[in-house]
Amino acid sequence: MHRVSSRNCSGECAFVRSMFEDLAPHPAVGSLHVCAACRRPFIVPVARLGAAGLARDRVRLSCDNCGWSEVAAHDHAALEHLDRVLDEQTAQMVETIELLAVSADMDRIDRFARAMHDGHIVPEDF
């Protein structure tokens, strides 16, 4: 492997070297969907910044909970796992919203029935 000596490295050479530093294995902190700062599962990919080799992409990840952000190279398998986790979280949110809507409808029906029973709503109201 060819290494660039840092003694003679400045300007364009330093820039190129910094681009390839992300090719080293990313330190394992757990799954990508868990924030390294607040440890909450609110990480979202903000941007794909390009390929970082054959099996890695440079991406900007951000935490919607605490605002933490990172640009790093991640392998395709880790990014696909993040995508699946985000899909699962989205499905859970949709399910929760649907349950909330049903609950709100049931509450409205109960209040309407109670108002009818108590005589607050009469046929003339229609």
Phi and psi in radians as a Rosetta constraint file:
Dihedral C 1 N 2 CA 2 C 2 CIRCULARHARMONIC -1.482 0.35
Dihedral N 2 CA 2 C 2 N 3 CIRCULARHARMONIC 2.202 0.35
Dihedral C 2 N 3 CA 3 C 3 CIRCULARHARMONIC -1.975 0.35
Dihedral N 3 CA 3 C 3 N 4 CIRCULARHARMONIC 2.496 0.35
Dihedral C 3 N 4 CA 4 C 4 CIRCULARHARMONIC -1.606 0.35
Dihedral N 4 CA 4 C 4 N 5 CIRCULARHARMONIC 2.266 0.35
Dihedral C 4 N 5 CA 5 C 5 CIRCULARHARMONIC -1.248 0.35
Dihedral N 5 CA 5 C 5 N 6 CIRCULARHARMONIC 2.267 0.35
Dihedral C 5 N 6 CA 6 C 6 CIRCULARHARMONIC -1.271 0.35
Dihedral N 6 CA 6 C 6 N 7 CIRCULARHARMONIC -0.302 0.35
Dihedral C 6 N 7 CA 7 C 7 CIRCULARHARMONIC -1.149 0.35
Dihedral N 7 CA 7 C 7 N 8 CIRCULARHARMONIC -0.678 0.35
Dihedral C 7 N 8 CA 8 C 8 CIRCULARHARMONIC -1.814 0.35
Dihedral N 8 CA 8 C 8 N 9 CIRCULARHARMONIC 0.241 0.35
Dihedral C 8 N 9 CA 9 C 9 CIRCULARHARMONIC -1.761 0.35
Dihedral N 9 CA 9 C 9 N 10 CIRCULARHARMONIC 2.013 0.35
Dihedral C 9 N 10 CA 10 C 10 CIRCULARHARMONIC -2.616 0.35
Dihedral N 10 CA 10 C 10 N 11 CIRCULARHARMONIC 2.878 0.35
Dihedral C 10 N 11 CA 11 C 11 CIRCULARHARMONIC 1.095 0.35
Dihedral N 11 CA 11 C 11 N 12 CIRCULARHARMONIC -2.160 0.35
Dihedral C 11 N 12 CA 12 C 12 CIRCULARHARMONIC -1.083 0.35
Dihedral N 12 CA 12 C 12 N 13 CIRCULARHARMONIC -0.656 0.35
Dihedral C 12 N 13 CA 13 C 13 CIRCULARHARMONIC -1.069 0.35
Dihedral N 13 CA 13 C 13 N 14 CIRCULARHARMONIC -0.773 0.35
Dihedral C 13 N 14 CA 14 C 14 CIRCULARHARMONIC -1.129 0.35
Dihedral N 14 CA 14 C 14 N 15 CIRCULARHARMONIC -0.661 0.35
Dihedral C 14 N 15 CA 15 C 15 CIRCULARHARMONIC -1.112 0.35
Dihedral N 15 CA 15 C 15 N 16 CIRCULARHARMONIC -0.804 0.35
Dihedral C 15 N 16 CA 16 C 16 CIRCULARHARMONIC -1.100 0.35
Dihedral N 16 CA 16 C 16 N 17 CIRCULARHARMONIC -0.761 0.35
Dihedral C 16 N 17 CA 17 C 17 CIRCULARHARMONIC -1.065 0.35
Dihedral N 17 CA 17 C 17 N 18 CIRCULARHARMONIC -0.721 0.35
Dihedral C 17 N 18 CA 18 C 18 CIRCULARHARMONIC -1.139 0.35
Dihedral N 18 CA 18 C 18 N 19 CIRCULARHARMONIC -0.543 0.35
Dihedral C 18 N 19 CA 19 C 19 CIRCULARHARMONIC -1.145 0.35
Dihedral N 19 CA 19 C 19 N 20 CIRCULARHARMONIC -0.616 0.35
Dihedral C 19 N 20 CA 20 C 20 CIRCULARHARMONIC -1.589 0.35
Dihedral N 20 CA 20 C 20 N 21 CIRCULARHARMONIC -0.122 0.35
Dihedral C 20 N 21 CA 21 C 21 CIRCULARHARMONIC -1.098 0.35
Dihedral N 21 CA 21 C 21 N 22 CIRCULARHARMONIC -0.528 0.35
Dihedral C 21 N 22 CA 22 C 22 CIRCULARHARMONIC -1.256 0.35
Dihedral N 22 CA 22 C 22 N 23 CIRCULARHARMONIC -0.169 0.35
Dihedral C 22 N 23 CA 23 C 23 CIRCULARHARMONIC -1.322 0.35
Dihedral N 23 CA 23 C 23 N 24 CIRCULARHARMONIC -0.268 0.35
Dihedral C 23 N 24 CA 24 C 24 CIRCULARHARMONIC -1.153 0.35
Dihedral N 24 CA 24 C 24 N 25 CIRCULARHARMONIC 2.651 0.35
Dihedral C 24 N 25 CA 25 C 25 CIRCULARHARMONIC -0.955 0.35
Dihedral N 25 CA 25 C 25 N 26 CIRCULARHARMONIC 2.345 0.35
Dihedral C 25 N 26 CA 26 C 26 CIRCULARHARMONIC -1.254 0.35
Dihedral N 26 CA 26 C 26 N 27 CIRCULARHARMONIC 2.355 0.35
Dihedral C 26 N 27 CA 27 C 27 CIRCULARHARMONIC -1.054 0.35
Dihedral N 27 CA 27 C 27 N 28 CIRCULARHARMONIC 2.295 0.35
Dihedral C 27 N 28 CA 28 C 28 CIRCULARHARMONIC -1.333 0.35
Dihedral N 28 CA 28 C 28 N 29 CIRCULARHARMONIC 2.055 0.35
Dihedral C 28 N 29 CA 29 C 29 CIRCULARHARMONIC -1.983 0.35
Dihedral N 29 CA 29 C 29 N 30 CIRCULARHARMONIC 0.012 0.35
Dihedral C 29 N 30 CA 30 C 30 CIRCULARHARMONIC 2.098 0.35
Dihedral N 30 CA 30 C 30 N 31 CIRCULARHARMONIC -2.781 0.35
Dihedral C 30 N 31 CA 31 C 31 CIRCULARHARMONIC -1.227 0.35
Dihedral N 31 CA 31 C 31 N 32 CIRCULARHARMONIC 2.648 0.35
Dihedral C 31 N 32 CA 32 C 32 CIRCULARHARMONIC -1.132 0.35
Dihedral N 32 CA 32 C 32 N 33 CIRCULARHARMONIC -0.411 0.35
Dihedral C 32 N 33 CA 33 C 33 CIRCULARHARMONIC -1.335 0.35
Dihedral N 33 CA 33 C 33 N 34 CIRCULARHARMONIC -0.128 0.35
Dihedral C 33 N 34 CA 34 C 34 CIRCULARHARMONIC -1.775 0.35
Dihedral N 34 CA 34 C 34 N 35 CIRCULARHARMONIC 2.198 0.35
Dihedral C 34 N 35 CA 35 C 35 CIRCULARHARMONIC -1.137 0.35
Dihedral N 35 CA 35 C 35 N 36 CIRCULARHARMONIC 2.354 0.35
Dihedral C 35 N 36 CA 36 C 36 CIRCULARHARMONIC -1.248 0.35
Dihedral N 36 CA 36 C 36 N 37 CIRCULARHARMONIC -0.407 0.35
Dihedral C 36 N 37 CA 37 C 37 CIRCULARHARMONIC -1.562 0.35
Dihedral N 37 CA 37 C 37 N 38 CIRCULARHARMONIC -0.936 0.35
Dihedral C 37 N 38 CA 38 C 38 CIRCULARHARMONIC -1.807 0.35
Dihedral N 38 CA 38 C 38 N 39 CIRCULARHARMONIC -0.091 0.35
Dihedral C 38 N 39 CA 39 C 39 CIRCULARHARMONIC 1.079 0.35
Dihedral N 39 CA 39 C 39 N 40 CIRCULARHARMONIC 0.463 0.35
Dihedral C 39 N 40 CA 40 C 40 CIRCULARHARMONIC -1.841 0.35
Dihedral N 40 CA 40 C 40 N 41 CIRCULARHARMONIC 2.653 0.35
Dihedral C 40 N 41 CA 41 C 41 CIRCULARHARMONIC -1.497 0.35
Dihedral N 41 CA 41 C 41 N 42 CIRCULARHARMONIC 1.031 0.35
Dihedral C 41 N 42 CA 42 C 42 CIRCULARHARMONIC -2.134 0.35
Dihedral N 42 CA 42 C 42 N 43 CIRCULARHARMONIC 0.508 0.35
Dihedral C 42 N 43 CA 43 C 43 CIRCULARHARMONIC -1.423 0.35
Dihedral N 43 CA 43 C 43 N 44 CIRCULARHARMONIC 2.343 0.35
Dihedral C 43 N 44 CA 44 C 44 CIRCULARHARMONIC -2.282 0.35
Dihedral N 44 CA 44 C 44 N 45 CIRCULARHARMONIC 2.535 0.35
Dihedral C 44 N 45 CA 45 C 45 CIRCULARHARMONIC -1.331 0.35
Dihedral N 45 CA 45 C 45 N 46 CIRCULARHARMONIC 2.269 0.35
Dihedral C 45 N 46 CA 46 C 46 CIRCULARHARMONIC -1.669 0.35
Dihedral N 46 CA 46 C 46 N 47 CIRCULARHARMONIC -0.739 0.35
Dihedral C 46 N 47 CA 47 C 47 CIRCULARHARMONIC -2.734 0.35
Dihedral N 47 CA 47 C 47 N 48 CIRCULARHARMONIC 2.545 0.35
Dihedral C 47 N 48 CA 48 C 48 CIRCULARHARMONIC -1.671 0.35
Dihedral N 48 CA 48 C 48 N 49 CIRCULARHARMONIC 2.121 0.35
Dihedral C 48 N 49 CA 49 C 49 CIRCULARHARMONIC -1.749 0.35
Dihedral N 49 CA 49 C 49 N 50 CIRCULARHARMONIC 0.088 0.35
Dihedral C 49 N 50 CA 50 C 50 CIRCULARHARMONIC 2.159 0.35
Dihedral N 50 CA 50 C 50 N 51 CIRCULARHARMONIC 3.023 0.35
Dihedral C 50 N 51 CA 51 C 51 CIRCULARHARMONIC -1.338 0.35
Dihedral N 51 CA 51 C 51 N 52 CIRCULARHARMONIC 2.578 0.35
Dihedral C 51 N 52 CA 52 C 52 CIRCULARHARMONIC -2.232 0.35
Dihedral N 52 CA 52 C 52 N 53 CIRCULARHARMONIC 1.078 0.35
Dihedral C 52 N 53 CA 53 C 53 CIRCULARHARMONIC 1.839 0.35
Dihedral N 53 CA 53 C 53 N 54 CIRCULARHARMONIC -2.999 0.35
Dihedral C 53 N 54 CA 54 C 54 CIRCULARHARMONIC -1.314 0.35
Dihedral N 54 CA 54 C 54 N 55 CIRCULARHARMONIC -0.596 0.35
Dihedral C 54 N 55 CA 55 C 55 CIRCULARHARMONIC -2.096 0.35
Dihedral N 55 CA 55 C 55 N 56 CIRCULARHARMONIC 0.342 0.35
Dihedral C 55 N 56 CA 56 C 56 CIRCULARHARMONIC -2.397 0.35
Dihedral N 56 CA 56 C 56 N 57 CIRCULARHARMONIC 2.656 0.35
Dihedral C 56 N 57 CA 57 C 57 CIRCULARHARMONIC -2.241 0.35
Dihedral N 57 CA 57 C 57 N 58 CIRCULARHARMONIC 2.502 0.35
Dihedral C 57 N 58 CA 58 C 58 CIRCULARHARMONIC -1.512 0.35
Dihedral N 58 CA 58 C 58 N 59 CIRCULARHARMONIC 2.168 0.35
Dihedral C 58 N 59 CA 59 C 59 CIRCULARHARMONIC -2.352 0.35
Dihedral N 59 CA 59 C 59 N 60 CIRCULARHARMONIC 2.653 0.35
Dihedral C 59 N 60 CA 60 C 60 CIRCULARHARMONIC -1.732 0.35
Dihedral N 60 CA 60 C 60 N 61 CIRCULARHARMONIC 2.111 0.35
Dihedral C 60 N 61 CA 61 C 61 CIRCULARHARMONIC -1.886 0.35
Dihedral N 61 CA 61 C 61 N 62 CIRCULARHARMONIC 2.550 0.35
Dihedral C 61 N 62 CA 62 C 62 CIRCULARHARMONIC -2.447 0.35
Dihedral N 62 CA 62 C 62 N 63 CIRCULARHARMONIC 2.601 0.35
Dihedral C 62 N 63 CA 63 C 63 CIRCULARHARMONIC -1.736 0.35
Dihedral N 63 CA 63 C 63 N 64 CIRCULARHARMONIC 2.121 0.35
Dihedral C 63 N 64 CA 64 C 64 CIRCULARHARMONIC -1.283 0.35
Dihedral N 64 CA 64 C 64 N 65 CIRCULARHARMONIC -0.198 0.35
Dihedral C 64 N 65 CA 65 C 65 CIRCULARHARMONIC -1.509 0.35
Dihedral N 65 CA 65 C 65 N 66 CIRCULARHARMONIC -0.914 0.35
Dihedral C 65 N 66 CA 66 C 66 CIRCULARHARMONIC -1.991 0.35
Dihedral N 66 CA 66 C 66 N 67 CIRCULARHARMONIC -0.139 0.35
Dihedral C 66 N 67 CA 67 C 67 CIRCULARHARMONIC 1.548 0.35
Dihedral N 67 CA 67 C 67 N 68 CIRCULARHARMONIC -0.003 0.35
Dihedral C 67 N 68 CA 68 C 68 CIRCULARHARMONIC -0.988 0.35
Dihedral N 68 CA 68 C 68 N 69 CIRCULARHARMONIC 2.530 0.35
Dihedral C 68 N 69 CA 69 C 69 CIRCULARHARMONIC -2.510 0.35
Dihedral N 69 CA 69 C 69 N 70 CIRCULARHARMONIC 2.639 0.35
Dihedral C 69 N 70 CA 70 C 70 CIRCULARHARMONIC -2.656 0.35
Dihedral N 70 CA 70 C 70 N 71 CIRCULARHARMONIC 2.496 0.35
Dihedral C 70 N 71 CA 71 C 71 CIRCULARHARMONIC -1.993 0.35
Dihedral N 71 CA 71 C 71 N 72 CIRCULARHARMONIC 2.119 0.35
Dihedral C 71 N 72 CA 72 C 72 CIRCULARHARMONIC -2.722 0.35
Dihedral N 72 CA 72 C 72 N 73 CIRCULARHARMONIC 2.887 0.35
Dihedral C 72 N 73 CA 73 C 73 CIRCULARHARMONIC -1.614 0.35
Dihedral N 73 CA 73 C 73 N 74 CIRCULARHARMONIC 2.295 0.35
Dihedral C 73 N 74 CA 74 C 74 CIRCULARHARMONIC -2.278 0.35
Dihedral N 74 CA 74 C 74 N 75 CIRCULARHARMONIC 2.545 0.35
Dihedral C 74 N 75 CA 75 C 75 CIRCULARHARMONIC -1.297 0.35
Dihedral N 75 CA 75 C 75 N 76 CIRCULARHARMONIC 2.787 0.35
Dihedral C 75 N 76 CA 76 C 76 CIRCULARHARMONIC -1.046 0.35
Dihedral N 76 CA 76 C 76 N 77 CIRCULARHARMONIC -0.646 0.35
Dihedral C 76 N 77 CA 77 C 77 CIRCULARHARMONIC -1.103 0.35
Dihedral N 77 CA 77 C 77 N 78 CIRCULARHARMONIC -0.744 0.35
Dihedral C 77 N 78 CA 78 C 78 CIRCULARHARMONIC -1.141 0.35
Dihedral N 78 CA 78 C 78 N 79 CIRCULARHARMONIC -0.687 0.35
Dihedral C 78 N 79 CA 79 C 79 CIRCULARHARMONIC -1.216 0.35
Dihedral N 79 CA 79 C 79 N 80 CIRCULARHARMONIC -0.626 0.35
Dihedral C 79 N 80 CA 80 C 80 CIRCULARHARMONIC -1.165 0.35
Dihedral N 80 CA 80 C 80 N 81 CIRCULARHARMONIC -0.675 0.35
Dihedral C 80 N 81 CA 81 C 81 CIRCULARHARMONIC -1.102 0.35
Dihedral N 81 CA 81 C 81 N 82 CIRCULARHARMONIC -0.759 0.35
Dihedral C 81 N 82 CA 82 C 82 CIRCULARHARMONIC -1.028 0.35
Dihedral N 82 CA 82 C 82 N 83 CIRCULARHARMONIC -0.746 0.35
Dihedral C 82 N 83 CA 83 C 83 CIRCULARHARMONIC -1.078 0.35
Dihedral N 83 CA 83 C 83 N 84 CIRCULARHARMONIC -0.750 0.35
Dihedral C 83 N 84 CA 84 C 84 CIRCULARHARMONIC -1.126 0.35
Dihedral N 84 CA 84 C 84 N 85 CIRCULARHARMONIC -0.734 0.35
Dihedral C 84 N 85 CA 85 C 85 CIRCULARHARMONIC -1.103 0.35
Dihedral N 85 CA 85 C 85 N 86 CIRCULARHARMONIC -0.743 0.35
Dihedral C 85 N 86 CA 86 C 86 CIRCULARHARMONIC -1.112 0.35
Dihedral N 86 CA 86 C 86 N 87 CIRCULARHARMONIC -0.674 0.35
Dihedral C 86 N 87 CA 87 C 87 CIRCULARHARMONIC -1.083 0.35
Dihedral N 87 CA 87 C 87 N 88 CIRCULARHARMONIC -0.757 0.35
Dihedral C 87 N 88 CA 88 C 88 CIRCULARHARMONIC -1.116 0.35
Dihedral N 88 CA 88 C 88 N 89 CIRCULARHARMONIC -0.738 0.35
Dihedral C 88 N 89 CA 89 C 89 CIRCULARHARMONIC -1.119 0.35
Dihedral N 89 CA 89 C 89 N 90 CIRCULARHARMONIC -0.689 0.35
Dihedral C 89 N 90 CA 90 C 90 CIRCULARHARMONIC -1.116 0.35
Dihedral N 90 CA 90 C 90 N 91 CIRCULARHARMONIC -0.760 0.35
Dihedral C 90 N 91 CA 91 C 91 CIRCULARHARMONIC -1.078 0.35
Dihedral N 91 CA 91 C 91 N 92 CIRCULARHARMONIC -0.696 0.35
Dihedral C 91 N 92 CA 92 C 92 CIRCULARHARMONIC -1.124 0.35
Dihedral N 92 CA 92 C 92 N 93 CIRCULARHARMONIC -0.689 0.35
Dihedral C 92 N 93 CA 93 C 93 CIRCULARHARMONIC -1.158 0.35
Dihedral N 93 CA 93 C 93 N 94 CIRCULARHARMONIC -0.730 0.35
Dihedral C 93 N 94 CA 94 C 94 CIRCULARHARMONIC -1.090 0.35
Dihedral N 94 CA 94 C 94 N 95 CIRCULARHARMONIC -0.770 0.35
Dihedral C 94 N 95 CA 95 C 95 CIRCULARHARMONIC -1.067 0.35
Dihedral N 95 CA 95 C 95 N 96 CIRCULARHARMONIC -0.737 0.35
Dihedral C 95 N 96 CA 96 C 96 CIRCULARHARMONIC -1.135 0.35
Dihedral N 96 CA 96 C 96 N 97 CIRCULARHARMONIC -0.721 0.35
Dihedral C 96 N 97 CA 97 C 97 CIRCULARHARMONIC -1.110 0.35
Dihedral N 97 CA 97 C 97 N 98 CIRCULARHARMONIC -0.717 0.35
Dihedral C 97 N 98 CA 98 C 98 CIRCULARHARMONIC -1.112 0.35
Dihedral N 98 CA 98 C 98 N 99 CIRCULARHARMONIC -0.751 0.35
Dihedral C 98 N 99 CA 99 C 99 CIRCULARHARMONIC -1.108 0.35
Dihedral N 99 CA 99 C 99 N 100 CIRCULARHARMONIC -0.686 0.35
Dihedral C 99 N 100 CA 100 C 100 CIRCULARHARMONIC -1.108 0.35
Dihedral N 100 CA 100 C 100 N 101 CIRCULARHARMONIC -0.719 0.35
Dihedral C 100 N 101 CA 101 C 101 CIRCULARHARMONIC -1.122 0.35
Dihedral N 101 CA 101 C 101 N 102 CIRCULARHARMONIC -0.750 0.35
Dihedral C 101 N 102 CA 102 C 102 CIRCULARHARMONIC -1.110 0.35
Dihedral N 102 CA 102 C 102 N 103 CIRCULARHARMONIC -0.743 0.35
Dihedral C 102 N 103 CA 103 C 103 CIRCULARHARMONIC -1.081 0.35
Dihedral N 103 CA 103 C 103 N 104 CIRCULARHARMONIC -0.747 0.35
Dihedral C 103 N 104 CA 104 C 104 CIRCULARHARMONIC -1.132 0.35
Dihedral N 104 CA 104 C 104 N 105 CIRCULARHARMONIC -0.702 0.35
Dihedral C 104 N 105 CA 105 C 105 CIRCULARHARMONIC -1.094 0.35
Dihedral N 105 CA 105 C 105 N 106 CIRCULARHARMONIC -0.773 0.35
Dihedral C 105 N 106 CA 106 C 106 CIRCULARHARMONIC -1.110 0.35
Dihedral N 106 CA 106 C 106 N 107 CIRCULARHARMONIC -0.666 0.35
Dihedral C 106 N 107 CA 107 C 107 CIRCULARHARMONIC -1.130 0.35
Dihedral N 107 CA 107 C 107 N 108 CIRCULARHARMONIC -0.751 0.35
Dihedral C 107 N 108 CA 108 C 108 CIRCULARHARMONIC -1.082 0.35
Dihedral N 108 CA 108 C 108 N 109 CIRCULARHARMONIC -0.731 0.35
Dihedral C 108 N 109 CA 109 C 109 CIRCULARHARMONIC -1.118 0.35
Dihedral N 109 CA 109 C 109 N 110 CIRCULARHARMONIC -0.767 0.35
Dihedral C 109 N 110 CA 110 C 110 CIRCULARHARMONIC -1.076 0.35
Dihedral N 110 CA 110 C 110 N 111 CIRCULARHARMONIC -0.752 0.35
Dihedral C 110 N 111 CA 111 C 111 CIRCULARHARMONIC -1.147 0.35
Dihedral N 111 CA 111 C 111 N 112 CIRCULARHARMONIC -0.669 0.35
Dihedral C 111 N 112 CA 112 C 112 CIRCULARHARMONIC -1.128 0.35
Dihedral N 112 CA 112 C 112 N 113 CIRCULARHARMONIC -0.807 0.35
Dihedral C 112 N 113 CA 113 C 113 CIRCULARHARMONIC -1.098 0.35
Dihedral N 113 CA 113 C 113 N 114 CIRCULARHARMONIC -0.711 0.35
Dihedral C 113 N 114 CA 114 C 114 CIRCULARHARMONIC -1.118 0.35
Dihedral N 114 CA 114 C 114 N 115 CIRCULARHARMONIC -0.730 0.35
Dihedral C 114 N 115 CA 115 C 115 CIRCULARHARMONIC -1.126 0.35
Dihedral N 115 CA 115 C 115 N 116 CIRCULARHARMONIC -0.684 0.35
Dihedral C 115 N 116 CA 116 C 116 CIRCULARHARMONIC -1.139 0.35
Dihedral N 116 CA 116 C 116 N 117 CIRCULARHARMONIC -0.800 0.35
Dihedral C 116 N 117 CA 117 C 117 CIRCULARHARMONIC -1.060 0.35
Dihedral N 117 CA 117 C 117 N 118 CIRCULARHARMONIC -0.665 0.35
Dihedral C 117 N 118 CA 118 C 118 CIRCULARHARMONIC -1.450 0.35
Dihedral N 118 CA 118 C 118 N 119 CIRCULARHARMONIC -0.010 0.35
Dihedral C 118 N 119 CA 119 C 119 CIRCULARHARMONIC 1.442 0.35
Dihedral N 119 CA 119 C 119 N 120 CIRCULARHARMONIC 0.230 0.35
Dihedral C 119 N 120 CA 120 C 120 CIRCULARHARMONIC -1.383 0.35
Dihedral N 120 CA 120 C 120 N 121 CIRCULARHARMONIC -0.352 0.35
Dihedral C 120 N 121 CA 121 C 121 CIRCULARHARMONIC -2.104 0.35
Dihedral N 121 CA 121 C 121 N 122 CIRCULARHARMONIC 2.199 0.35
Dihedral C 121 N 122 CA 122 C 122 CIRCULARHARMONIC -2.140 0.35
Dihedral N 122 CA 122 C 122 N 123 CIRCULARHARMONIC 2.829 0.35
Dihedral C 122 N 123 CA 123 C 123 CIRCULARHARMONIC -0.953 0.35
Dihedral N 123 CA 123 C 123 N 124 CIRCULARHARMONIC -0.504 0.35
Dihedral C 123 N 124 CA 124 C 124 CIRCULARHARMONIC -1.203 0.35
Dihedral N 124 CA 124 C 124 N 125 CIRCULARHARMONIC -0.302 0.35
Dihedral C 124 N 125 CA 125 C 125 CIRCULARHARMONIC -1.217 0.35
Dihedral N 125 CA 125 C 125 N 126 CIRCULARHARMONIC -0.264 0.35
